[in-house]
Amino acid sequence: MLLKSKFRNIDLPYVSKGWIPLGTYNDRPVFKILPRISDTIVIVAKPGRGKSVIMRNIYYFISLVRPIVVFDWEGEDHKLSHYANSRPINLAPGMQPSPVRNSTFFAYGKERESFEREIKPNLSSYDVDELEAVGFSPSAALELRRLMRKYRPFKDVYDLIDFVRLFPGNVSDAGKMRMAKKRNKYPHRAFKHYIEGDTLHPASKQSMVKTLEHLADRDYFRMDDKRDPDIIPLLEARRNLFFNFQGDVGLARVEIIKKTKQILNYRKKFPRGVKPYIFYEEVDALFPRIANEQEKHLVDTGVRLILRGRKTGLGQCYCAPSFWGLHPKIPTACNEKIFGQMEGKDIDALQDLTRSEYLVSRVRSLPFNRYTNERMFVYVDEFGKIRDFSPYECPNEIHREN
């Protein structure tokens, strides 16, 4: 009753009824139940079909009743939630253009919008697998982790670059003389003293310096925790959190796993605390069906963590342009599914998952015409009921093709 009285007579006509309006079919509305408990949903369609708009419409309504966390590794769609829909064409009846209110937007790297807050994780807290994910070779990651532990602290990433660049490659007198000359050449730098007999293989050194310079140029990391805020107090204050990873899928995979662990640990410790709903954009790139050896451990870890979310009361939504490319454990665990137009391997993967010729034929026959804005989706609810719908636009801004 509190929800009903709180939101009655405001621009939220669906919340008090526990509905999320998805779209229409034969001029009749199609609704998803507004989650009060954990639920999981996967949204899949070919690029340009409007799946991200559906996801943002869903999280707009969920953000009114519980905080949301949106992980957008490409860093494109999440920014639009800061703005109200500038040309509303097909909003749900009674809805007005609106941004996602009470939101905090985080961005990794130096390319940020004015409303985005800087976030920089501590590179020295990364383990070997995580260092590999952000670009280091296996040997360079192993050596860098050893050096950061053995010679810490470092003032910043540039301090670490100087330290690695001048690290001796051997313990001969010639090697020591070269080190002394470099120290004399840069007298203004406060170089660390390396431990006698400690060396660094030239190939590992070259790889480390190259990757560190790339990361420093993109301004991703610090060597302390001063720019990596604790997200739990923000969630407890019912802030909606958006994370932009500037298109770096390796960084996104590592940081999403770290943030998910943080939320899961909180939920285990405080089961009556706030229950955020987590959204993953382009999840097939984050957690793909086929990963190389360098990615496999983190991919498996991430999938295992996000699937544990339901046990702690988290809701989760996964959005992907490729059904076949998505790790199969994710759609298998989802109790609700929304499918747009698909073809080829994606249809084959849908057939393998559902074993439903009826559903597959419905998905195959979905119409799409971008010139007339005709598009249809199929919604499979948690009871297995299948419904077609033409989607509504969301109250916040969307991408539009010219």
N, C-alpha and C positions, 0 to 999 in steps of 0.2 A: 504493500500500500504506500510505503514511503516513496518508492520510485514513481508510482503513478501520480501521487500528489505533487511531487517535486517537478516533474516534467510536463504536467498538463498545462495547456494554454501557452506553451512555448513552441519553437519551431522544431519540435521533436515528436511528431505525432505517432511514431512507430515504437519508440522505446518503452512507453508505458504498457504496450501490448506484448512486449518481448519479441518484436519482429525486426528483421533486417530486409528491406525491400530489394530484391535482386533485379526484377524486371517484370515484363508482362508476357502473357501468352493468350492469344485470341482476346486481347483487351482486358484480360483478368490478371491481377497482380500475382506474382510468385514471390514467396517469402522464405527466408532462412530464419530459424529460431535464434534469437539473441542469446549467446552462451552465458549461463550463470555458473557452469561448471567447465571442466576441461573438455575441449573438443578439438578435432583436427580436420583440416580441409585442404585438399590439393586443387589447384586451378591450373589447367594446361590447355594451351592453344598455340597455333602457329603465330609467329610475330605479326603485330599489326592488327590483331583481331579484337583487342580491347580487354584482355585478361587482367592487365594491371589496373585498369579503371574499375573492374569488378572488385578486385582485392582492396583498392583504396575506398570504394564505397562501403565494403564490409568493415574495414577498420575505422572508418569515420564513425559508424554507429557503435562499434564496440568501445571506442575511446570515450564515449559518453557514460559508460557504466564501469569500466575498469581500464587501467593504464595499458598502453600498447608499447611494444618495442619493435621497430621496423629496421631490418638489416637490408640495406640496398647496396650491394658491392659495386655496382656500376655508377651509383651516385647520381642518377638522372631523375627517376620518378619521385623519389622521396621529397625533393625540393618543392615539387608542385603542391604538396600538402600545406605549405606555408601560406598559400594564396587561395582566395575564394575563386570559384569557377567564373571566369570572365565572360564566357558566352554560354550560359546554361541553355541547353536545348531540350534535354529529356531527363530532368531530375524526377525523382519519385514525387507523386502528388503531395503538396503541402510543404515540400522542402525548399529552402532558400540557399543560395550560394554561401559557402562558409569555409574557412580554413579548418584544419584540425587544431582546435584550441588547446591551451595549456600544454604547449609542446616545447621541447628543447631539441635543437638540431645540432649534431656533432659532425665534424668533418676531419678526416685524417689528411695531412699534407697541407701545403701552403695555398692551394687553390680553393678558396672558400667564399661563399656568399656572405653578405653582411650580417645575416641572421644566424649563421652557423658558428658554433663555438669550436675552438681549437681543442683537439684531443691528440695526445702523443703518448703512446705506451713506452714503458721502460724496456729498452732493448736488452739490458743485462738480465732481465727476468726470463728471457726466452730460452727454451731448451733447444737441443740439436735439431729435432724434427721441425720445430717452429722456425728456426733460422734457415733451414733448407727451404721452407715454404715461402719465405720472403726473398729468396734469390741466391742464397749461398750454396756452393757445391758441398757435397757431404763431407769432404776432408776439411774444407774451409770452415764449415759450420762447427765441426768438432774442435778444431783448433781455436776458433774465436770464442767458443763457450769456455774453453780452458783458460784462455788469456783473460777474459772478463772476470772470471772467478778468482784467478791467481793474482791479478794486478789491480783490482778495483780499489777505490772508486775512480771513475773517469768523469771529468767535468761535463763533457758533452760528446756528441758523435765525432766532431772534428778533432777533439782531443784523442779519441780512440783511433782515428785515422792516422794522426801523426805518430802515435805510439806503435801501431802496426807497421807503418811505412819504414820506420827507423829500427825495427826489431832485427837483431843480427840473424843472418842466415847460417852462420857457422861460428865456431868458437876459436878459430885460428887467430893468430896475431893480426893478419891482414883484415879479417872481419872486424876485430875490435878497433883497428885503426880507422876503418871506414865509418864505424859508428861514432867514433870520437870526432871525425871531420864533420859529420852531419850535425852533431850537437854544437860544434863551433859555428857552423853555417847558420844555425837558427838559435842564437843565444837568448832571444826573447821568449822562447817556448820553455815551459816548465816540464821537461821530459822526465818520465819515470825511469828509474834504474832497473834494468832487467836483471833477473837472477842469474848468477854466474853459471855458465854451462847450458842455459836455456836457449834454444834456437827455434827458428820457424822456417819450414821448407819454403823456398822461393816461390814455387807454384801456388802454394796455399796463401802466401803473403800477397801475391799479385791478385789472386781471386778475391781475397778479403777486401783489399783496398778498393778494387773496382766496384764491388757491390756496396761497400760502405759509402763510397762517394755518390753512387746512384741514390741510395737511401737518404743521404744528407741533402742532396739536391732537391729531393721531393719533400724533405722536411717531415718525415714520418715519425721519428723517434727522439726520445731523450734518454739520458742515462740515469734518471731518477723517476719518482712517481708523481712529480708535482703537476703534470698536465694530463694525468689519467684519473679522472674523477670517479669516485665510488657511485655507481648508479643506483644502489639500493635506497639511499635516502631520497633520491629523486622519484623513484617508483612509489615509495611510501607517501610522498607528497602528491601522488597521483599525477605526476608529469608523464606525458607521452614522449618517448625517446626515439629519435631517428638517427641512424648512423650511415654516413657516406664514406665509402672506402676508395673513392676516386678511380674505380675501375681496376684496382689491384686485387685479384681474386685470392692470391696467396695470403696477403695481409688480412683480407676479409675472413678467410677460413680460420686463421689463427685467432683473431680477435673475437669472432663470433663464438668459437669454442670457449674462450676465456670468459666472455660475458655470460654465456649460457651456464657454465659451471658456477659462476657467482650467483646467478638467480636460483639455480637448483639447490645450492648449499643454503641459501636464505630460506627457500621454501621448506626444506627439511628441518631447519632449526625453528622456523616460525610457521607452522602449518596453518595457523589462523591469520597470518599476515596477508598482505596484498597479493593478488593473483594476476600478474600481467599476462597479456596475450601477445605472442611473438609472431612476427611476419617475416618471411624470407623471400626476397625478390631474386629472380634468376637462380633458383636453387639447384638447377641441374648443372650449373657450372661450379657451384660451391661443393656439392656432394654428388659427383657423377657416378654413373653406373660402372664405367671403366676408368680406373685411375692408374697412373704410372707408379712405379715403386717408390718414388720420392713423395708422392701425394697419398699413397694408400693408407698409411697409418693414421694420418690426420683425418682423412675422409671417413674411415671406419670409426674413429673416436667421435667425430662430430655427429654422425648418424646415430651412434649409440646414445649420445647425450640427449639429442633432441627428441628421440623416441622415449626417453625416460621422463620427459616433461609431463606427460599425462598423469603419471603416478604422483606427481606433486601438485596437481591442480592447474597446470599451465594449459592455455589454449595455444594452438599453433596453426599457421596457414602457410602453405608452400605454393609459390607461383613459378611456373616454368614454361618455356617455349617448346621443350622437347620432352615427351613422355618416355621415349626409349632411352634418352640420355640420362634420365634421373635415376638415382640409386633406388633399386626396386623395393627396398625395405620401407621407404618413405610413403609412396602411395598405398602400399599394402596395409600400412598401419592407420591410414586415414579413414575416418568413419563417414566423411562426406566428400564428394568429388564434383567438380565443375569442369566440363570439357567443351572446348570450342573446336573449330575446324582443325583436323589433323589428317595426315596421310603417311604413306610409306611405313617406315619402321615404327613410327609412333602408333599407328593403327595396329600393327602386329603386336606391340607391347601391350596395348589396351586389351586385345583379344586374349593374350596370355594371362593377364591379371584377372580379368572379370569372367572369362569363359561365357560371355553373354553375346550371342549373335545379335540379339535385339538391340542392345546398347551400342554395339559397334556399328550396326546399320544406321542407327539414329545419328551417330557422330559423323559417319561418312556423308550423310545427306544434308548436313547443316548448310544453309545458304550463307553467302557472304558477298556483299557488293559495296566497296568503299565509296563509290560515287553517290549512292543513294543512302548510305549509312545503314544498310541492311546487314544485320549480323545476328546469329542465333547461337545459344549455348544450351548444353544439357546439364541439368542439375540432378545429382543422385544424392538423396538425403540419407541420414543414418539408418532409416528403415528400409532402404533399397528402392524407394519410390523414385521413378524417373520422370522428370518434367523438362520440357523445352521452355526457353524464355528468351525474349529480346531484352538485353540488359539496359538498365537505367545508367545514366551518367552519375558521377559522384559530385557532392557539393563543393569539394575543393578542385583546384585547377587540374586540367588534363592536357596531354599532348594532342594536338590536332594536325592532321595532314592538310597541306594547302591544296 
